[in-house]
Amino acid sequence: MDNCGQLDEISRTDLPEGRNSLVKAVTVEDINSGNYTIEDVVLPMPGSRVTYPVNEVADVYHDMAKKGNIDLKESVHNVKEFSITSVTGSYRRVFQKPIDFEWELLTYTDGNIALAETDLDKIAKTRRVNMVEDKPTTGSEDKALFDGIKQSESIEDDLSSSTVNIDVKDENQVEQPENQTLPDSTQMALKLGFTLPSSCYATMAIRELLKTSTSVAFHKTLNQ
């Protein structure tokens, strides 16, 4: 359990208030007291200044280190940087609760149109506004510039909302098989927004939510 205010991978703002600046192995009494939750659990990154678990989890650390001929307690090396004493170690949370979480359901028909702005889109939009504000113009130039921007925005809107138009003939001219309806092309997407600290990854959150693999190989099989 984490009580440490000097962790490399966990900032002070992430730690609960009123805790001693130590990492400790909790007991049954500690858990029953209600002072700790699953969000307080951390795992050590090997080093000379970390506290290892006191259960079988610690055996996993030491067994893996021994396979590389490394002693996590007394590893000495001629090169100082390779000695375990020069590696202080740190901690990482097992579970990290996202902050500023929000979600939205979106409907769409064209999978080629982006449903969210990328950082590049935001930068390009800001740069265009800055160029307009920084350059002094006369009245006629203002109108020409405004017309040019409107025309550019109109073109972008046309491109972003471009779809393939399909002419559907009148029902009297097309014979429809019985009990058959046209497929609905409307799709639904889930848009998520949240903030994570360093060393936490959104792909892991999505994997936990969807209960599916996030690997490239798995997603290639979905398109087959």
C-alpha positions as CSV (number, residue, x, y, z in Angstrom):
1,M,0.0,0.0,0.0
2,D,1.3,3.5,-0.8
3,N,1.8,6.1,1.8
4,C,4.9,7.5,0.2
5,G,5.1,11.2,-0.8
6,Q,8.5,10.8,-2.5
7,L,7.7,8.3,-5.2
8,D,9.1,8.8,-8.7
9,E,6.0,7.5,-10.5
10,I,3.4,8.9,-8.1
11,S,3.1,12.6,-7.5
12,R,2.2,14.2,-4.2
13,T,-1.2,15.3,-5.5
14,D,-2.1,11.6,-6.2
15,L,-1.6,10.6,-2.6
16,P,-4.3,10.7,0.1
17,E,-4.0,13.4,2.6
18,G,-3.1,12.7,6.2
19,R,-0.9,9.6,5.4
20,N,2.7,9.0,6.6
21,S,5.3,9.2,3.9
22,L,5.9,5.5,3.9
23,V,5.0,2.4,1.9
24,K,3.8,-0.5,4.0
25,A,2.5,-4.0,3.7
26,V,-1.0,-3.8,5.2
27,T,-2.4,-6.3,7.6
28,V,-6.0,-7.6,8.0
29,E,-6.5,-5.0,10.7
30,D,-5.4,-2.2,8.4
31,I,-7.9,-3.3,5.7
32,N,-10.7,-3.7,8.2
33,S,-10.1,-0.2,9.5
34,G,-11.2,1.2,6.2
35,N,-8.2,3.5,5.8
36,Y,-7.1,1.8,2.6
37,T,-8.9,1.0,-0.7
38,I,-7.9,-0.9,-3.8
39,E,-6.8,2.4,-5.3
40,D,-4.0,2.6,-2.7
41,V,-2.3,-0.6,-3.9
42,V,1.1,-0.1,-5.5
43,L,3.8,-2.4,-6.9
44,P,7.5,-1.6,-6.6
45,M,9.8,-1.1,-9.6
46,P,13.1,-2.8,-8.5
47,G,15.6,-0.7,-6.7
48,S,17.6,-0.4,-3.5
49,R,15.2,1.9,-1.7
50,V,11.8,0.2,-2.3
51,T,9.8,-2.0,0.0
52,Y,8.9,-5.4,-1.6
53,P,5.7,-7.2,-0.8
54,V,5.8,-9.7,2.0
55,N,3.8,-12.4,0.3
56,E,4.3,-14.6,-2.8
57,V,4.4,-11.6,-5.1
58,A,7.9,-10.8,-3.8
59,D,9.0,-14.3,-4.9
60,V,8.1,-13.4,-8.5
61,Y,10.4,-10.4,-8.4
62,H,13.3,-12.3,-7.0
63,D,12.8,-15.4,-9.2
64,M,12.8,-13.2,-12.4
65,A,15.9,-11.3,-11.2
66,K,17.8,-14.5,-10.5
67,K,17.2,-15.6,-14.1
68,G,19.3,-12.6,-15.1
69,N,21.9,-13.4,-12.4
70,I,20.7,-10.3,-10.4
71,D,20.3,-10.2,-6.7
72,L,17.8,-7.5,-5.8
73,K,19.3,-7.1,-2.3
74,E,23.1,-7.4,-2.8
75,S,23.8,-7.0,-6.5
76,V,27.4,-5.6,-6.8
77,H,28.9,-4.6,-10.2
78,N,32.2,-3.1,-11.2
79,V,30.3,-0.4,-13.1
80,K,28.5,1.7,-10.6
81,E,25.5,2.5,-12.9
82,F,24.8,-1.3,-13.2
83,S,24.8,-1.9,-9.4
84,I,21.4,-2.3,-7.7
85,T,22.6,0.3,-5.1
86,S,22.6,3.0,-7.7
87,V,19.1,2.2,-8.8
88,T,16.7,3.6,-6.2
89,G,13.5,2.2,-7.7
90,S,10.0,3.6,-7.5
91,Y,6.3,2.6,-7.3
92,R,3.4,2.4,-9.7
93,R,-0.2,2.1,-8.8
94,V,-2.0,-1.1,-9.8
95,F,-5.2,0.8,-10.4
96,Q,-5.5,4.4,-11.4
97,K,-8.9,6.2,-11.3
98,P,-9.2,8.6,-14.2
99,I,-10.2,12.2,-13.4
100,D,-12.3,14.7,-15.5
101,F,-14.1,11.7,-16.9
102,E,-16.9,12.3,-19.5
103,W,-18.6,10.3,-22.2
104,E,-20.9,10.8,-25.1
105,L,-22.7,8.6,-27.6
106,L,-22.3,9.7,-31.2
107,T,-24.1,8.5,-34.4
108,Y,-22.5,8.5,-37.8
109,T,-22.9,7.0,-41.2
110,D,-19.5,7.6,-42.8
111,G,-16.6,5.8,-41.0
112,N,-14.1,7.9,-42.9
113,I,-15.1,11.2,-41.2
114,A,-13.4,11.9,-37.9
115,L,-15.7,12.2,-34.9
116,A,-13.2,14.1,-32.7
117,E,-10.7,16.8,-33.2
118,T,-7.0,15.8,-33.1
119,D,-4.3,18.0,-31.6
120,L,-3.2,18.8,-35.2
121,D,-6.7,20.0,-36.0
122,K,-6.7,22.3,-33.0
123,I,-3.2,23.7,-33.8
124,A,-4.2,24.4,-37.4
125,K,-7.3,26.2,-36.3
126,T,-5.4,28.3,-33.8
127,R,-2.7,29.1,-36.3
128,R,-5.2,30.3,-38.8
129,V,-6.8,32.6,-36.2
130,N,-3.4,34.0,-35.2
131,M,-2.5,34.8,-38.8
132,V,-5.7,36.8,-39.2
133,E,-5.3,38.7,-36.0
134,D,-1.6,39.6,-36.5
135,K,-1.8,41.0,-40.0
136,P,-3.3,44.6,-40.1
137,T,-5.7,45.1,-43.0
138,T,-7.8,47.9,-44.5
139,G,-11.5,47.8,-44.9
140,S,-11.5,46.3,-48.4
141,E,-8.8,43.8,-47.3
142,D,-10.9,42.8,-44.3
143,K,-13.9,42.0,-46.5
144,A,-11.7,40.1,-48.9
145,L,-10.1,38.2,-46.1
146,F,-13.4,37.5,-44.5
147,D,-14.8,36.2,-47.8
148,G,-11.7,34.0,-48.2
149,I,-12.1,32.5,-44.8
150,K,-15.8,31.9,-45.3
151,Q,-15.1,30.2,-48.6
152,S,-12.3,28.1,-47.0
153,E,-14.6,27.1,-44.2
154,S,-17.4,26.3,-46.7
155,I,-15.0,24.0,-48.6
156,E,-13.9,22.3,-45.4
157,D,-17.5,21.8,-44.3
158,D,-18.2,20.3,-47.7
159,L,-15.3,17.9,-47.4
160,S,-16.0,16.9,-43.8
161,S,-19.6,16.2,-44.5
162,S,-19.1,14.6,-47.9
163,T,-21.1,11.4,-48.4
164,V,-21.9,9.2,-51.4
165,N,-25.4,9.9,-52.8
166,I,-27.3,6.9,-53.9
167,D,-30.4,7.3,-56.0
168,V,-33.2,5.1,-54.9
169,K,-35.9,4.3,-57.4
170,D,-39.5,4.5,-56.6
171,E,-40.9,1.4,-54.9
172,N,-43.3,0.9,-57.8
173,Q,-40.3,0.5,-60.1
174,V,-38.3,-1.9,-57.9
175,E,-39.5,-5.3,-56.9
176,Q,-38.7,-5.8,-53.2
177,P,-38.5,-9.4,-51.9
178,E,-41.0,-10.2,-49.2
179,N,-40.1,-9.5,-45.5
180,Q,-36.8,-7.8,-46.6
181,T,-35.9,-4.3,-45.5
182,L,-33.0,-2.1,-46.4
183,P,-30.1,-2.2,-43.9
184,D,-29.7,0.7,-41.6
185,S,-26.3,2.3,-42.2
186,T,-26.3,4.4,-39.0
187,Q,-23.5,3.4,-36.6
188,M,-23.0,4.4,-33.0
189,A,-19.7,5.4,-31.4
190,L,-18.7,5.9,-27.7
191,K,-16.6,9.0,-27.2
192,L,-14.6,9.1,-24.0
193,G,-12.7,11.9,-22.3
194,F,-10.5,11.7,-19.2
195,T,-7.2,12.7,-17.7
196,L,-4.5,10.2,-16.6
197,P,-1.2,10.9,-14.8
198,S,2.2,9.9,-16.2
199,S,2.9,6.1,-16.8
200,C,-0.9,5.5,-17.3
201,Y,-2.2,4.7,-20.7
202,A,-5.7,5.2,-22.2
203,T,-5.4,2.0,-24.2
204,M,-5.4,0.0,-21.0
205,A,-8.5,1.8,-19.8
206,I,-10.2,0.9,-23.1
207,R,-9.1,-2.7,-22.8
208,E,-10.6,-2.9,-19.3
209,L,-13.8,-1.3,-20.6
210,L,-14.3,-3.5,-23.7
211,K,-12.8,-6.7,-22.2
212,T,-11.0,-7.3,-25.5
213,S,-7.4,-7.1,-26.7
214,T,-6.0,-3.8,-27.9
215,S,-3.2,-5.4,-30.0
216,V,-2.7,-4.6,-33.6
217,A,-2.9,-8.3,-34.6
218,F,-6.3,-8.7,-32.9
219,H,-7.8,-5.7,-34.6
220,K,-6.5,-6.9,-38.0
221,T,-8.5,-10.1,-37.6
222,L,-11.7,-8.0,-37.1
223,N,-11.4,-6.7,-40.7
224,Q,-11.0,-10.1,-42.2
